[in-house]
Amino acid sequence: MEERVYYVKNKEIIMNNENLKRKGFSYENSANVDYKKEGYVFYFKAEKEWFNKVKIESLKGVEEIKGDDKEKILKKINGLEDDVSAGIGGLF
């Protein structure tokens, strides 16, 4: 499984794509994950073959985030998910 992160200014570009909706994803406002551009960051986890088939980065306005920025964003996303899990656990 691979984890990939994409930036897009207009979230509807990804949210309205049927192939991507079927796979599933999570997203955050870029400010929530300390990304330098205004817009949204989308997180996908899938097999490499799936990424090769759908070519998310070929959608107009979508950029794959790589390197240090990707690692920082993944840490933030995982931290946000942990916070949500902890909050829900506190309800029971």
WOHU-V443576 format. One record per residue. N is the residue number from 1. RES is the residue in three letters. SS is DSSP state (a for helix, b for strand, c for the rest). PSI is psi in radians with two decimals (NA if undefined). Layout:
N,RES,SS,PSI
N,RES,SS,PSI
This chain:
1,MET,c,2.46
2,GLU,b,2.63
3,GLU,b,2.26
4,ARG,b,2.61
5,VAL,b,2.37
6,TYR,b,2.54
7,TYR,b,2.47
8,VAL,b,2.44
9,LYS,c,-0.71
10,ASN,c,1.85
11,LYS,c,-0.38
12,GLU,a,-0.46
13,ILE,a,-0.74
14,ILE,a,-0.74
15,MET,a,-0.47
16,ASN,c,0.07
17,ASN,c,2.05
18,GLU,a,-0.73
19,ASN,a,-0.69
20,LEU,a,-0.64
21,LYS,a,-0.67
22,ARG,a,-0.64
23,LYS,a,-0.73
24,GLY,c,2.62
25,PHE,c,2.95
26,SER,b,2.75
27,TYR,b,2.75
28,GLU,b,2.67
29,ASN,b,2.40
30,SER,a,-0.54
31,ALA,a,-0.56
32,ASN,a,-0.39
33,VAL,a,0.32
34,ASP,c,0.64
35,TYR,c,2.50
36,LYS,c,-0.30
37,LYS,c,2.58
38,GLU,c,2.20
39,GLY,c,-2.40
40,TYR,b,2.61
41,VAL,b,2.19
42,PHE,b,2.44
43,TYR,b,2.25
44,PHE,b,2.49
45,LYS,b,2.07
46,ALA,b,3.03
47,GLU,c,2.62
48,LYS,a,-0.66
49,GLU,a,-0.66
50,TRP,a,-0.81
51,PHE,a,-0.72
52,ASN,a,-0.57
53,LYS,a,-0.78
54,VAL,a,-0.41
55,LYS,c,1.10
56,ILE,a,-0.71
57,GLU,a,-0.23
58,SER,a,-0.20
59,LEU,c,2.44
60,LYS,c,2.21
61,GLY,c,0.02
62,VAL,b,2.30
63,GLU,b,2.32
64,GLU,b,2.38
65,ILE,b,2.24
66,LYS,c,3.04
67,GLY,a,-2.51
68,ASP,a,-0.70
69,ASP,a,-0.75
70,LYS,a,-0.81
71,GLU,a,-0.73
72,LYS,a,-0.74
73,ILE,a,-0.74
74,LEU,a,-0.70
75,LYS,a,-0.74
76,LYS,a,-0.80
77,ILE,a,-0.80
78,ASN,a,-0.65
79,GLY,a,-0.71
80,LEU,a,-0.72
81,GLU,a,-0.69
82,ASP,a,-0.71
83,ASP,a,-0.73
84,VAL,a,-0.78
85,SER,a,-0.74
86,ALA,a,-0.68
87,GLY,a,-0.71
88,ILE,a,-0.70
89,GLY,a,-0.54
90,GLY,c,-0.28
91,LEU,c,-0.35
92,PHE,c,NA
